[in-house]
Amino acid sequence: MADSRPTFELPPPPGDELEAHLPSKHLVVNLGPSHPAMHGIVRMKVELEGETIVRADPEIGFLHRGFQKSCESVTWTQVLPYTDRLNYVSSLMNNFGFLNAVEKLIGLEIPERAKYIRVIGAELHRLADHLTSVGATAMELGAFSAFLYGIEARELIVDRVTELSGARLTTTFGRIGGLNRDIPEGWRQNVLRSLEKISLLASELDALLTRNRIFVDRMQGTGAICAEDALDFGFTGPCLRACGVAYDVRKARPYWVYDKLDFDIPLGKSGDNFDRYLVRMEEIKQSIRIIRQAFDKLPEGPVIIDDWRIALPPKPEVYGTIEGLMAHFKLCMEGVQVPPGETYDSTESANGELGFYLLSDGSGRPYKVHLRAPSFPILSAIPRMVEGGLLADLIPTFETINMIGGETEQ
């Protein structure tokens, strides 16, 4: 009996099963916010084709503190603790940058000694910031010993800052019209001795990394951005100077006593990760040079203006006279009465131009405070810098831009 079941023809076998087409799609990976590579404060949504980044989308907002609105509910002086936490690695720069803007709005000229001490404090924290950035970049690439050298040097700076301000990180140092206090006895010698050790540790970092074949291969040519694009995005600081653009607020619009000090502005050429590393390493040397000069030229004299409408009276006057007591009470309860008006002022922080826009209605509290944070525009350029590159190169690129969540999200 014939078989009546239907028959089916099989398709011809492929010439080579290894060439058979398989459907594929891009892989989406979430880095952070709880991820060591993103430092716990940023989410990076990365679309991959194999190991190549097709699209990168940074997402912020995990550290938002409401800085600008918080400033509107306290006196001008009470804003200082909030500025500490913008860039918690270099808080003195934030303190002094905000005070500069307030003093510009009032029309104050602070004492010469206070200007020099502000320069010294700011450059100490520039050192701390750059050492942390360089050390952490090395650690991200597996060079943990280099990270320890950088943190050892930073710890020396933290000790000196503690002696100066009484705090390791959140300094709240400086006041409208000058400084909270003068430098302590023996502090100059302690700082100069620390600078000797920091120079040696920076030399160790240079020896470990700058000509290290693995480090150079991982850094050169990765995360690059041209000068035109960097300017379009609003880059400032080491990331812009690594592109070959010689913009530094300390030179372009000198403040305090930077115009009386001799220092160079290091520049890169290609704007890649390696150039950003080299610029920071050279800026470490320049900051040490600035601090030494500032100590040599440090004049005697007061560190804050003698005006009880702005600066707190001396304690004997507060305890012993009714005028001192009343001035102290009014400054603490009502704040410094800043004249009505608006201003913008900027300083050169470790990451670039740190600007404050202030609006006063004539009261003892800010009507409006707006921060121009250097990290925000640089972070916005991350897609341009990493798309088309390898996933592994995203990690050092994110590290060399040195994004600080506290100032980026405010």
Summary of the structure (lengths in Angstrom):
residues: 410
radius of gyration: 26.5
end to end distance: 86.8
largest distance: 126.5
contacts: 1359
relative contact order: 0.17
helix: 50%
strand: 11%
